[in-house]
Amino acid sequence: MFYNFDEEINRKGTNCAKYDGLKRYFGYEDLNPLWVADMDFKTPSFINDEIIKSAQNSAYGYSIDSDELYDAIISWQERRHNWQIKKDDIYMINGVVPAYSACIEAFSNEGDEVIVQTPVYPPLFKCVNANNRKVITNELKEDNGYYTMDLEDLESKITKKTKILCLCSPHNPVGRVWDKEELEKLAEICIKNNIMIISDEIHSDITFKKFIPLSSISEKIAQITITLNSAGKTFNIAGLNCAYAISKNKNILDSFKKIAQKREIQSINFFGYIATKAAYEKGDDFVDELKKYIYENILFTQDYLKNNCPNINFMLPEATYLIWLNFKQTSLSHGNIKEVLLEKSKVALNDGVSFGSNGKYYFRLNCALSKHSLRVALGDISKYFK
Ligand SMILES: Cc1ncc(COP(=O)(O)O)c(C=O)c1O
């Protein structure tokens, strides 16, 4: 082990949303924060060193992308996911969510319908509403904690106004890494009905089974897909606001660029370029070790709950450090569960209902923290849900 994920870092008082936003978002200051999707691990030194080096120059003017940055993205996607892309397929933007919102504007008109598969990361439906489009929910099917796509329901909901399907791959919060067969079937339905797919693949690097980029499956699928990604989650650099869109369909990418430029989301943070390039050039070992540590934390959580609080359970995620905790067996109301978590256990988890109405009785726990702190938090949770 080269990276020390056991090291505790103090993030309080650093303008850190996860810690310093507790009062604002949860109403209490004294909570253990296990919510928003960033990690309590240090960003690795091969990124930090580059940031410090450029800061020492003491000039933070406008920045510009470089060929080396594109080479780093292309090489990463090829090395890690066996996906071949070219520089012309990529467009840099300042965040996956701003890009997602731009996609909604670029590929649909007001009043059109966009399908989202709930429970899902909330901005993926909020952006649809904010752009005056209609959210159509295609709820995931849950069988004993394992989520799959309900393709029959999807087909039944398609109308002439359906223009976009939003895919979260891997899926936040349920932790699925979609199989090739599932993706093919989904894409087939979209191709048949002239629906394009926005594939949010921001969680694709932290996976515990083989991840397949949607667009890599076939040329036909690539032609209806725009993929959004970033090094933000993988390397804990989300605050640097650097992301990218990929499409092999030139018309799709051109339409996206037009709206991205209209919305001025194409200008990237000075440190964002530097960090993303370093991450993708030097990050392989870090990600491999990180995944191991996170998976140990996931297994520890499973074991701990089984032994101390079997009323709370979850399906082992196939990706991400986000654990979709099911509280149904506590027999408490959703409101009561929330109250106990906040007022007794003193932990801040993401409320399942914010991911869609089928998130009732669920709360999302972020386990990207030291084993020691995780043990403390699980102790505080289990004490009140026995
Ligand atoms: C599925 C998904 N997409 C996008 C984002 C945020 O992306 P960005 O910070 O680049 O806007 C998150 C953050 O949690 C996420 O989980």
The ligand as a MOL file (V3000), in Angstrom:
LIG
                    3D

  0  0  0     0  0            999 V3000
M  V30 BEGIN CTAB
M  V30 COUNTS 16 16 0 0 0
M  V30 BEGIN ATOM
M  V30 1 C -24.2730 10.7860 -11.1160 0
M  V30 2 C -23.6150 12.1070 -10.8510 0
M  V30 3 N -23.4850 12.9820 -11.8470 0
M  V30 4 C -22.9030 14.1880 -11.6510 0
M  V30 5 C -22.4140 14.5540 -10.4160 0
M  V30 6 C -21.7970 15.9000 -10.2130 0
M  V30 7 O -20.9580 16.2440 -11.2630 0
M  V30 8 P -20.2800 17.6620 -11.3460 0
M  V30 9 O -19.7710 17.9920 -9.9860 0
M  V30 10 O -19.1860 17.4920 -12.3570 0
M  V30 11 O -21.3240 18.6190 -11.8150 0
M  V30 12 C -22.5420 13.6660 -9.3410 0
M  V30 13 C -22.1000 14.0520 -7.9900 0
M  V30 14 O -22.4170 13.4500 -7.0060 0
M  V30 15 C -23.1490 12.4050 -9.5750 0
M  V30 16 O -23.2730 11.5130 -8.5950 0
M  V30 END ATOM
M  V30 BEGIN BOND
M  V30 1 1 1 2
M  V30 2 1 2 3
M  V30 3 2 2 15
M  V30 4 2 3 4
M  V30 5 1 4 5
M  V30 6 1 5 6
M  V30 7 2 5 12
M  V30 8 1 6 7
M  V30 9 1 7 8
M  V30 10 2 8 9
M  V30 11 1 8 10
M  V30 12 1 8 11
M  V30 13 1 12 13
M  V30 14 1 12 15
M  V30 15 2 13 14
M  V30 16 1 15 16
M  V30 END BOND
M  V30 END CTAB
M  END
